[in-house]
Structure formats: structure tokens, C-alpha cells
Amino acid sequence: MSNLEEKFPRALWVRLIIYIAVGHVFAAFLFLLFELGGKG
């Protein structure tokens, strides 16, 4: 398991998780925007 951690540093995992979280929030925001725009 230590070999895997050497290839992927902890900072890389944190950055990856942040990017995924922000991406999901942004996608949900756009989806909500289009949903409200379509009904309005």
C-alpha cells in the first residue's frame, strides 16, 4: 500500500476530491438553472 501512496501523494487526492466536488456542484447549479428556466 505504501508503493501506491508514493505514486499518488496526499495533495493530489485532496485536489482531485475538491475538483470532483466543485464539478458536481457546478453541474447541479446548471441543471437547476435550466430546470427553472424551462418552467418559467
Rosetta constraint file for C-alpha pairs under 8 A:
AtomPair CA 1 CA 5 HARMONIC 6.50 0.50
AtomPair CA 2 CA 6 HARMONIC 6.23 0.50
AtomPair CA 3 CA 7 HARMONIC 6.59 0.50
AtomPair CA 4 CA 8 HARMONIC 6.35 0.50
AtomPair CA 5 CA 9 HARMONIC 5.92 0.50
AtomPair CA 5 CA 10 HARMONIC 7.53 0.50
AtomPair CA 8 CA 12 HARMONIC 6.41 0.50
AtomPair CA 8 CA 13 HARMONIC 7.24 0.50
AtomPair CA 9 CA 13 HARMONIC 6.85 0.50
AtomPair CA 10 CA 14 HARMONIC 6.31 0.50
AtomPair CA 11 CA 15 HARMONIC 6.10 0.50
AtomPair CA 12 CA 16 HARMONIC 6.05 0.50
AtomPair CA 13 CA 17 HARMONIC 6.11 0.50
AtomPair CA 14 CA 18 HARMONIC 6.17 0.50
AtomPair CA 15 CA 19 HARMONIC 6.11 0.50
AtomPair CA 16 CA 20 HARMONIC 6.20 0.50
AtomPair CA 17 CA 21 HARMONIC 6.10 0.50
AtomPair CA 18 CA 22 HARMONIC 6.06 0.50
AtomPair CA 19 CA 23 HARMONIC 5.95 0.50
AtomPair CA 20 CA 24 HARMONIC 6.18 0.50
AtomPair CA 21 CA 25 HARMONIC 6.27 0.50
AtomPair CA 22 CA 26 HARMONIC 6.04 0.50
AtomPair CA 23 CA 27 HARMONIC 6.05 0.50
AtomPair CA 24 CA 28 HARMONIC 6.04 0.50
AtomPair CA 25 CA 29 HARMONIC 6.10 0.50
AtomPair CA 26 CA 30 HARMONIC 6.27 0.50
AtomPair CA 27 CA 31 HARMONIC 6.11 0.50
AtomPair CA 28 CA 32 HARMONIC 6.07 0.50
AtomPair CA 29 CA 33 HARMONIC 6.05 0.50
AtomPair CA 30 CA 34 HARMONIC 6.20 0.50
AtomPair CA 31 CA 35 HARMONIC 6.07 0.50
AtomPair CA 32 CA 36 HARMONIC 6.09 0.50
AtomPair CA 33 CA 37 HARMONIC 5.98 0.50
AtomPair CA 34 CA 38 HARMONIC 5.88 0.50
AtomPair CA 35 CA 39 HARMONIC 6.41 0.50
AtomPair CA 36 CA 40 HARMONIC 5.98 0.50
